[in-house]
Amino acid sequence: MKSIVLFVLALCTYNLVLAQTQLSGKVTDQKGNPLMGANVFLDGSYDGATTDELGIFNFSTELKGIQTLHVSYISFEDAYIKNEVNQLNNLQIPLKESVSSLEQVVLSAGSMDASDNSKAAVLTPMDIVTTAGALGDVVGALQTLPGTSSNANDGRLFVRGGDARETQVFIDGTRVFQPFLSTANNTPTRGRNSPFLFKGVNFSTGGYSAEYGEALSSVLNLETIDKPVEEEINLQFMSVGTGAALTKIWDKNSLSFNANYINLKPYQALISQQVNFKKPIQIFGGETVFRHQFKKGLLKTYAALSYTDFELIQEDINVLEGVFLGLKNRNTYINSSYNGTLGNNWKVFGGLSVSNDDTAINQEGTAIDSEDNSLHVKLRIKKKIDNTIKLMFGVEQFKTRIDDDGIILNQAFKNTLKNSISAAFAEGKLNIGTSFVAKFGIRASHTSIFSKTTFAPRLSLAYKTSNNGQLALAYGNFYQNPENSVIKVKKTLSPERASHFLINYLYKKEQRLFRAEVYYKKYDDLIKYDNENINLSTRVNNQGNGKASGLDLFWRDGNSIKNFEYWASYSYLDAKRNFRNYSDEAMPPFATKHNFSLVTKYFITDWRTQVGVTYNFSSGRSFTNPNITGFLNDKTKAFNDLSVNFAYLINQQKILFCSVSNVLGFNNVLDYQYANSPNENGFFNRRAIGQPAKRFFFVGFFWTISKNKSKNQLDNL
């Protein structure tokens, strides 16, 4: 029997060797100099290699027929060679230098791109979905970048000492008014949008363009794909639900559509939770993008619908049986944008977005139904005078209506809030050679509910210090209306204001990128009030203030070790505020002094497997301990998280993906809740607020169906 098994194994091995085809060649620049570290692989597979110090590559494949050999190297244009696979050997491949290198200075202060085309991109679109611990969430991946503070019990973006509401999200240049799924306190949320529909992400941590406003700290702009490559169907089977996606192309049109259903009940039956769900979270979601190519422009329409439903008992140290919370949310979002040319170096952009968000909350005698209807309209034109001067002008309008209807303590109430913001912006960009660029801008904004107009200047400069390095700085004033719960109480306020000062150094060479940025932010006219919970008797004013300063460091290397890439980021933040109901100036709980992330990815070619490991650290967050004197006088212990994932390519169109967050089971404490009254010893008891579960396990099977059989789910890892 043993000899038969050995014979079968030997026969299989022999057949496997016979099925292998060898590919080889040399990669050089246009002058014939070898390029070490170039990536050479067959499109749609894990079969590939990295060139050695002589520019030589050699690898084998089981694929047959006509295949496309893809060669990529940082600062050079990609090369594609399509031929019978047995003809792809002894190749000589010269690459052309690309304008994507830092040959020309770029404005990078406060701006981080996740794109395949940006000259100073820190991430690629694939990075968004392959980062361990991010679980395919755009915001989850961005939280590994410098300038962000880890808030594991929230899930939104907290940037450089700013609250989550100070970061605004846009899709194709138009505002997304409710970008995150509805959730309960101390239960993390995630973005509503699938990352697979986007070609690029621009994440501004400060000093952003005059085109964007109504945000004190940060702007996140997502760009949908302009044109899909081919028709396909994608099926997703996951431990938390299921999903499907379809892409159709005809004439000058294309349509992408995806739908998903998430139900955590089966998962929570297997994995114990620290949250007592009476009705586990259910989410229905769907998105679609329609595109039409005109002769001189592209029209895109994006639509998304999501529905969330859950009920839980929230633990409360002051209520023995806990506090019931039921929530239902329905969100509809549609935007349409047109990018085109008008001739004579004029470009035009027009965009419109509308959203309807309806949330019903039932909590211990309180029942509130809130409906938010919002509109954003924008028109922007650009003019290129010559190679040195570019101009931009634009106008936009925001409109919001919020209707609240409900019962609080057996008292019925109705409330309506209407507001509109009209804005105009202008910007000029001046290039002096390839070594210096300056951008000057101004934004004027009028808020109808306050009858007040603000003017916000913006300035960005950049100077090329070497072939691969540059210095940049940015300055600007930024305004944002107080949150709606405050405006409902008092309508004679002013917009809150922040001033940003940033200095940045950027170095990029041979798949290595280094960024260092120091900044200072000053806050004025922040909202102050005298009650813990805002109500009609609360006294509200604009006498709050604050400041934030810090250092952000980022390093990415995809060249030093074959098939291995990583990035590391560190942020130091010193932030203090005296706002809301604060009794003294203090560092707010949502800001952490030290944040560190290390993201690693290793491609095991022979196993057709990618392994990812992410480590996140942040120092403790402030809280008020009533057992000692002072305000925000104590800190939680440091936060630690080690997450891993791996993806295995079963065959050309099927992938198995697995991930585990907080694999070491760190007992992270995110905050504390204290009893309202002291015990018999005069001591206030407390309970620790941690993560809903120590670990989160995810298993998914992804299947692509397309005419091109070499097309697979590799791009969606």
N, C-alpha and C positions, 0 to 999 in steps of 0.2 A: 504493500500500500504506500509505504514511504517513497519507494522508487517511482511509483506512478505520479505522486505529487511533485517530486523533483523534476520529473520529465515534463509535466505540464507547465511548471514554472519556467523551466529552461526554454520550452517552446514559445511561451508568451514573451519572454525576454528577447528571444531571437526575432520574433515577428515585430516587436516594438523597435528594435534596432533597425530592421529593414525599412520600417515606416518613417524613420527620421530622415529629414533633408537638412543638409548643412548650408548655412548662410554665412558669408564672410565679406570683408571689404575694409577700406580705409577711408576715414573722414578727415578732411583738411579744410583750411580756409582757401581763399581765392589765390593766395600766393604759394600754396602747396605745403604750408606749415601744418603739422598734425594737430588735431584737436582732441585733447584728453578729456574724458568724462562726458562725451556726447551720448545721448540716449538713442539707441537704434532698436526698433521693435516692429513687429507686424501689427498693423491696425486691427483693433478688435480682439487682441489676444494678449497673454502674458509673455509670449515668446519674444525674447529680446536680450540685449546685452548693453554694456557700457564700454566705450572705447578705452584702450589702455594709453600709456604715455606716447606710443607711436601712432595713435589714432586708429588702431586696428580693432575690429570687432569680429567675433565668431560665435555663433550659436546654432542650435538645431531646432527643428519644428516638425510636428506631425501633420501640419496643414498641407493641403494639396491645391492644385489649380492656380488661378490668377490671384495674387495677393498684393497688398500695398505695403512696401517697406517705408517706415516713417522715421526720419532722422531729425532730432531736435537738439539745439545747443543754445544756451543763453546768449543773447546779443547777436544771434544769427537767425536768418530766415529758415524755417523748417523746409526740409526736402522730402519729396514723395516719389518713390519709384514703384511703378505698377508693372508686374510681369509674372510669368509662370514662376512658381516658387523655386523650382530647380535651376532657374536662370539667375537667381539673386545671390551670386557668389563671385568672389574676386572683383568686387566693385570698387571704383574710385569715385568718391562723393565729395566734391568741393561745395562748401556752404558760402552763401553771400551774407555779408554783415547786414544787420537789421537796424532800422531806425528805432527799434524798441530799446536799444541800449541808451545809456545816458550821454549820447553824443550831443544832444541839445538839452539845455537845462529845463527842468519841469517844476511846477509849483506843487510842493508836497507838504508844506507845513500844515499840520492838523488834519491831513487827508491820507487815508489808507485805502487802497483799491484792492479788491478781490476780483481779478479779471485776467483774461488771457492776452489782452491787448495793451493794457496800461504800461507805460514805461517804468513806473515805480510800484508795480503791484507787489503786495506782500503775500497775498494768497491767490489761488486760482479757484474758479467755480467748483472744481472737484474737491478742493480742500474743505469746502463747506460740509460736504456729506461724508468725508472720510475721516474726520477728526473724532477720535474716541471720546465718548462722553457727550458729544454734541447731539447725537441721535438725529442727524439730518436737519437740525434746526439752524437757520442762518445766525440767529442771535447767539445760540450756544457756541458756534464756532468763533464768532467775533469776541466772545468773552475770554478767549485765549490771547487776545491782542492787548498791547499796553494801553493804558488809559481807562480801562474798565475795572469795576469792582465786582468781585464775585458775590452774588446774592442768591444762594441756593434755595431759599424759601420764597423767591419771587419769580426769577426767570427773565425779567426784562433788562434793558441796558441802563446801567448806572455809569455815567462817564465823568471822570475828573471832578468828583465831589458833587455832581449834580444828581437830582432825583430822576426817576425813570420818566416822569412826564416832561422833562426838559429835553428829551431826545425825540425828534419827530421822524416818521417813516414816510417815504415816498416810493411810488412805483411808476417808472417811466416819467418822472418829474412831477407827478401829481400826488396830492396828499392822501395818505391812508389814515383815517380818523380813529379806527379801532384795530390796530395791527396785531393784537394779542388775544388769545382765547380767554374767555371769562373763567375765573377760578375763585377759590376761597382764600382767606387770609392764611399765610404760612404754607400754602400749597403752590408750588411753582407752576407758572404758565409757559407757553411756547407760542411762536408765531403762527398765524393762520395760514401762511403761504408756503407752498411747496418750493424747495430750492431748485428743482429740476426744470422749472420754467424760466429761470433767470440766467442770463449770460454774464452778468457782472454785478458787483456790489461796490458802491463808494461809501465809505464810512468816515465821516468827518468828526473828529474829536474836538474841533474848535477852529475858529478863524475861517469859516467857510464862506462861499461866494455870496454876493448880494442878492443872487437869484433866490436864495432860501432865507426864510425868516420864521417868526413865531416859535423859536426854539432857543432856550438860553444856553444849552450845552453842546448839543450834537445833532447831526442830521445823517440819516441812513437812507440812501437812494438805491433801489433795486431796479435793474434794467432787464426786461423780458427779452427772450431770444427773437431776433429779427426774422430769421428764416430757418426752419428746421431742415436737416440734411436729407431725411427720407421718411417715408411712411412706415409706421410701426405700431405695434400694440405691446404694452407692458403690463404684466400681471404681478401683483404683490400679495404674498400670503405671510402674515406676521403673527407673532405671539399675542399681539394686542388688537388685531383686526385684519382687514383686507383692503385692497385697493386695485384700481385699474387705470390705465392711461392709453390714449389713442392720439395718433398724429396722422392727419390727412392732408395731402397736397394736390391742388388742381389749378391749372392755368397760372394766374398770378396771385392765387390765394393759398392760404394754409390755415389749418385749424388744429390746435392742441387742446386736449381735454383730459382731465383726470378727476377721479372720484375716490373717496375713501370712507371707511366706516371703522371707528375705533370703539371697542367695548372692553373695559378693564375688569369686568366681572370674572371671566375665567382666569385671568392672570392673578387677580387678588385672592381667588380661591386657593391658588397654589402658593403664593408668596404673601406672607403676613404683612400687614400694614400698620403703621402707628396712627393712621386716621381711620375712624369708624364710619365707613360709607354705608348708608342705608340703601342708597341706589348708586352703584358705581358709575363713574363717568362714562357717558356715551357721547360720541362726536360724529356727526355726519358732515362731510365736507366735499366741495367740488370746485374746480377752477377751469377756466377755458381762456384761450388766447386766439383771437382771429386776426389774420394779417392780410392786407391787400397792397400789392406793389403797384403804385401809379408810375407814370413816366418820369416824374420828377420828385417822387416822395413815397413814403411808406406810412400807411395807416394801420394802427394796432388797437384792438379793443380787448381789454382784460376784464373778466368777471369772476367773482368768487362768492360762494355761499357757504355758511357754516352754521351748524346747530349744536348746542351743548346743553346737556341735561344731567344733573346729579343732585343727590341729597346726602347729607352727612351729619354726624353729631360731633361738634367741635369740643375738644377737651377744654375745660375752664376750671381753674383752681377755686373760683368763687361759686361755681354751680356744680354740685356733686354729680348730677345726672348728665351734665354737658349741655351744650347749646345747639339746638337744631338749626340747620341751614339748608334750604332748598333753592336751587338756582336753575333757570332756563334762559338761554340766550340764543337769539337768531340774528345773524349778521349778514347783510348783503352789501357787496361793494362792486362798483363798475367804474372803469375808467376807459377813456379813449384818447389817443394821442396821434398827432400827425407831424412827421419830420420831413421837410422838403426843401427844395431850392427854388429861388425866384429869378435866377440869372444875375449876372453882374456881381457875383460873389455875395449875394444875399441868401441867407438861410432863414427858414421860418419854422417855429414849433408852436403847435396849439394843443392844449390838453384840457380835459374835463374829467372830474371824478365825482361820484355821488355815493353816499352810503346811507344805509338804514340799519340801526342797531336797536334791538328791543330786548330788554333784560327784565325778567320777573324774579324778584327775591322774596322769599318767605322765611322769616326768622323770628321765632318766639314772640308772636303777637304783632309783628310788623310785616306788612305785605306791600311791596312797592313795585310798580310797573313803570319803567323808564324807557322812553323812546327817543332816540337821537337821530335826527335827519341832518346831514351835512353835505355841502357842495363846495367844490374848488374848481375855478376856471382860470386858466393861465394862457397868455400869449407872449411869445418871445421871438425877437428877430436878432440876427447876427449879421454883421457886415465885415468882410475882410478888405481893408483898405489896400494893403500890400503885405509882404512877408513879415513886416515889423509891427503893424498896427491892426488890431481887431477890436470891434465894438459890439456891445450887446445892450439891448433895451427890452423892457418887458413890463407888463401889468398883470395883476391877478386879483381875484376876489374870493374870499371865504365867507360862507354863510352857514349858520348853525341854528337849529331849533331843537330844544329839549323839552319834552312834556313828561312831567312826573305825576303819577296818579296812584294813591294808595291809602293805607291806614297805619297810623302809628299810635299805639296805646289807645285803641278804640276811637281815635279821632281821624276822620277822613280829611284828605287834603288833595289839592291840585295845584300844580305850579308849572309855569311856562317861561322858558328863557330863550330870547332871540338875540342874536348878535351877528354882526358882519364886520369883516376886515377888508379894506381896500388898500392895495399896495402897488407901488411902482418902483422899478429898480433899473439901474444903468451901470455899466461896467466897461472899462477899457483895458486892453492888454497890449503891452509894449515889449517887443523883443529887440534887444540890441545884440546883434550877432547871435552866436550860439551859447554865449556865456552868461547872459543876464536877461532876466524877464521881470516885469513889474505889472501888477494888476491893481487898478484903482476902481472902487465901486461905492455906490450910495444907494440906500434903500429907504423909501418913505412909506409909512404905514399909518392908516387911520382906522381907529376902532370906534364903531358907531355907539356902542353901549356906554362908553366913557366920553365920547365926543372929543377925543384927544389924538393928536398926530405926533409920531416920532420920526426922527431922522437918524439913520445908522450908517456911518462911514465904514468902509472896509478897505484894507490894504494888504497886499501880499508881494513879497520880493524873493527872488532866488538868484544865486550866483554860483556858477560852475567853478569849483576849485581845482579839479583835475578831470581826466578822461572818465573817471568812474565815480567822482564824488561831487557834492554840492552843498551849499549852505542856503537856508531859506528862513524867512521870518514872516509873521502875519500879525495883523492887529484888526480889531473890529469891535463894534458895539452891537448888541443883540437884545431884542425885546420879545416878551411873551406875556400874553394875558394871564391873570391868575386863574386857577382851576375853577371849573364851573360851580362847584359847591360853594365857593367863596362869593362869586359874582351873584349867585341867587340871594345871598344875604345882603350884600351891599353893592350898588351899581355906580358909586361915585369914586371908584378907585382909579389907579393908573397901571399901565403895563409894568411888569417887573423888568429889570435891566441887568445885563452882564457885559463886562468888557474883557476881551481876550488879548493876551500878549503871548506869542509863541516864537521860539527859535529852534530850528531843526537842522540836523546834519544827516545826509543820506549817502550811502556808499553801496554800489552794486557792481559785481563783477563775477562772471563764471558761476552762475547759479548760487551766488552768495549775496546776501543783502543785509545791511546794517543800518538801523535808524536810531537816532538819539534826539530827544526833544525835551526842552524845558519850557514851562509855561507858568503864567500867572493869570488868575481870573478874579475880578472884583465884582461883587453883586451889590446892587442898590435897589431900593423900592420894593424889597421883598415883602410878602404879606405877613403881618403880625395879627394875632387875635388872642383873646384872654380865656377861652374855654378849651377844654380838651376836645370836645365835639362841637362842631359849628352848628348853630341854630339861629333863629331869628333874634335872639337876645344877645348874640355874640357881638362884641365890639371889634371891628376890623379896620386896619389901616395899612399904609405902605411904608412903615417905619423900620422894616427889617433890612438886614444887610448881611454880607458874608464875604469870604475870600477863599481861594484855593490856589495852591502852587504845587509843583511837583516835577518829577523827572520820569520820562518813559524811555525804555530801551527795548530794542527788538533785533534779533539776529536769526537769520535763516540760512541754512546750508544744505544744498542738495547735490554737492559735488565731491566732498571729501571721502565718503565711503560709498562703494558701489551698491546700488539698489536701496540706499538708505537716505532719508531726508528728515530734517527736524527743524523746528523753530522754537526759540525761547524768548519770553518777554518778561520784563520786570517793570513795575510801576511803584514809584514813591509818591505819596499824596499827603499833603498837609492842608486840611480843609476845616474851616470853622464858620458857623452861621449863628445868627440870632434872628430867628424867624418863627412863624407859626406861634405856638404857645410856649416857646422857650423862655426860661427865666434868666438864662445867661448865654453868652457866646460859647459854643461847644462844637465838637466834631459830630455831625449827624450819624445815626446808626447805619445809614445806607452807604457810608463811605468807610473804606478801610485803608490804613496807612501803607501797608506793604501788600503787593499782589505779584505772584509769580506763576508762570505757566510754561510747561515743557511739553511739546507735541512731537511725537516720533512716528515714523512710518517706514516699514521695511517690506520690500517686495521679494518674496521667495519664488524665483522664476520657475524652478523645477517643480515646485508644488502648486504653481498657479495660485498663490495665496498672498494676500496683503495682510500684515499684522500692524496694528496701531496701538500706541500707548500714550496716554495723556495724564500729566500730573498737574494739579492746580493747588495753589496755596494762597491763603490770605490771612492777614493778622486779625486779631479779635475786633469785634464791633462793640461800640459803646452802648450802654444802657444805664438806666437810673436804678440804683440799689437803695431802697428806702431804709435799709438797716445801717447805712452810713450817711454822713452829711454830704450834700452837694447834688448837682444836677448832671446827668449823664456821667456819673462818677465811677463807673466800673466797666470792665470789658469782658467779653466772652473769650474762651480759648481760641486758638488759631484754627482755621478751617483747612482740612486736607482732603484731597480726593485723588485716587488713582483709578483710571478707567482704561479698559482694554477692549479691542475689537479685532475681528479677523473676517476676511472675505475669501471664500473659496470658489474658484471658477470651475463649476462642475463640467460644463462644456461651453461651446461658443455662445450660447444664449441663455444659460442658466447660472445663477449665482446664489450661494448660501452665505448669509451674513449673520454674525453673532456679536453681541457686545455685552459687557458688564460694567456698570458704573460703580465707583467706590468699592472696587474688588476686595480691598483689605478691610472693609467694614469699619472705617473710622467713625467714631461716635461723635459726630459734629453737633455742637450746640450753637444755634443761630440766634437765640434770644432767650429771655426769661420773662415769665408772667408772675407777678407777685399778688398775694392776697390783698384784698381791700382793707382788711383790719389785721392788727398784730395778734399773736396768740397770747396765752396767759403769761408768757415770759417777756412780752413786749417785742417779740421778734416776728417779722413778716415772712411767712412761708412762701416758697416759690416753686414753680415747675419749669423744667427746661423745655424749650421749643426746638425740636430737631427736624430732620428731614422726614418726609412721609414714610420712607423705608430706607434702611441702611444701604441697600443695593437695589439696582434696577437691572433686570435681565431682559434682553431682547434677542429674538431669533426671527429672521426673515428669509423667505425664498423669493427671488425675483427672476422673472422669465420674460424675455423679449422675443416677440414674433415679428419678423420682417423678411422682406424679399432678399436682402443681403444677409446671407447666412453667417457671415463673419461678424455682423453687428451683434453686440451683446450688452449685458448690463454693466460692463466694466466702467462705463462713464458715470454710472449711478451709484458707485460704491460709496 
